[in-house]
Amino acid sequence: MTKDWNTRTKLVHSGTRRSQYGEVSEAIFLTQGFVYDSAEQAEQRFLKSGEDEFIYARYGNPTVRMFEERIAALEGAEDAFATASGMAAVSGALTAMLKAGDHVVSSRALFGSCLYILEDVLARFGVEITLVDGTDLDAWRAAVRPDTRAVFLESISNPTLEVIDLEEVAKIAHGVGATVVVDNVFATPIWSRALELGADVVVYSTTKHIDGQGRCLGGVILGTREFIRKTVEPYVKHTGGAMSPFNAWVMLKGMETLDLRVRAMTDGATKIAAALDGHGKLARVIFPHLPDHPQHDVALRMMEKGGTVLSIDIAGGQAAAFRFLNALKIMTISNNLGDAKSIVTHPATTTHQRLSEEQRATLGITPGLVRLSVGIEDADDLLADILGALDAV
Ligand SMILES: *Cc1c(COP(=O)(O)O)cnc(C)c1O
């Protein structure tokens, strides 16, 4: 039944489990454990838990299960496992499936913590990592090998918003039998059909658009039932990366309005990007659906709309960028994204501070680059705020 529902109906109703009280709003089962009627039942439950049978919240919990089923329905995935954070999802998905001697190819424009998992953690345990320019299909072709076990990428990179041709990369990866793992945060589950485009496993930091109101950390791994239950679940449940029931409840409530919020934010970002394009104080405006975006054609194929984030490169470098940030009155300086509140970030001195100047230059993270995560405020108010702050530069 839920398979035939459209997105907004799924976001409100999929996965709902009502207790004997018939509550309207999803219940928070804030319990780590579950009681058994008898010793025999406990024995049976540990042997094999059924649909609505739980043992311990690190393994599963009714509120968390509701969230997992709702997001799996949205994504069109067979199953999902919720995690304590986006990074628990990325590290869980990769570590669960890899072993010493395996080869991984990944795009190099990665969130810093994702890079740490690949280069510091997995490499330490004998996994060989090759990093490529994700927008260069020949580089992917040259990097994959018969022993390539996984291909990892952020479908849209942070903060330079490079768009990777997931469809083509998936074909290259599948040609050598590799599993395609996609961190899909920037594309959002509303605009991206990553599984249809060829991803095998999709990962989200639910901290971003899915909570969308700056409250909780969370993450989720989506894939086939076989992958989630046989590969991911044993690893995550035994290593302790499970999502808390309270956070799952916040995510469930966030999902009810996800489509509405992402559409409003995207409309705002699209309008602001178009208005700023060609502004005299900007060296670049980066937004996937602007015609001058380097992977514009790919972006049109990968996503129905351009997303909720744009980046601008302020002529005059760091000093000019700081003046811009400090002059904003509505947009707040922080480092989250996908929030109802518009957030502005200076990547070179915050999220990407630890990279060397050379690494930042390779990734296009210039001193004047500013990332704008557009919230649900009135787009004209935001545009006036941005134009006013640019005047102050
Ligand atoms: C935020 C983010 C993460 C990490 O998520 P947390 O919830 O902060 O652990 C991973 N990948 C991308 C692309 C992100 O934006």
The ligand as an SDF file (V2000), in Angstrom:
LIG
                    3D

 15 15  0  0  0  0  0  0  0  0999 V2000
   27.2470   16.8220    8.0440 C   0  0  0  0  0  0  0  0  0  0  0  0
   27.7240   15.8510    7.0640 C   0  0  0  0  0  0  0  0  0  0  0  0
   28.2170   14.6120    7.4730 C   0  0  0  0  0  0  0  0  0  0  0  0
   28.3480   14.2280    8.9120 C   0  0  0  0  0  0  0  0  0  0  0  0
   27.1380   14.2110    9.6010 O   0  0  0  0  0  0  0  0  0  0  0  0
   27.0420   14.3650   11.1980 P   0  0  0  0  0  0  0  0  0  0  0  0
   25.5760   14.1870   11.4420 O   0  0  0  0  0  0  0  0  0  0  0  0
   27.5800   15.7140   11.5370 O   0  0  0  0  0  0  0  0  0  0  0  0
   27.8640   13.2800   11.7930 O   0  0  0  0  0  0  0  0  0  0  0  0
   28.6560   13.7370    6.5020 C   0  0  0  0  0  0  0  0  0  0  0  0
   28.6040   14.0510    5.1980 N   0  0  0  0  0  0  0  0  0  0  0  0
   28.1270   15.2280    4.7670 C   0  0  0  0  0  0  0  0  0  0  0  0
   28.1070   15.5220    3.3130 C   0  0  0  0  0  0  0  0  0  0  0  0
   27.6650   16.1780    5.6860 C   0  0  0  0  0  0  0  0  0  0  0  0
   27.1930   17.3450    5.2640 O   0  0  0  0  0  0  0  0  0  0  0  0
  1  2  1  0
  2  3  1  0
  2 14  2  0
  3  4  1  0
  3 10  2  0
  4  5  1  0
  5  6  1  0
  6  7  2  0
  6  8  1  0
  6  9  1  0
 10 11  1  0
 11 12  2  0
 12 13  1  0
 12 14  1  0
 14 15  1  0
M  END
$$$$
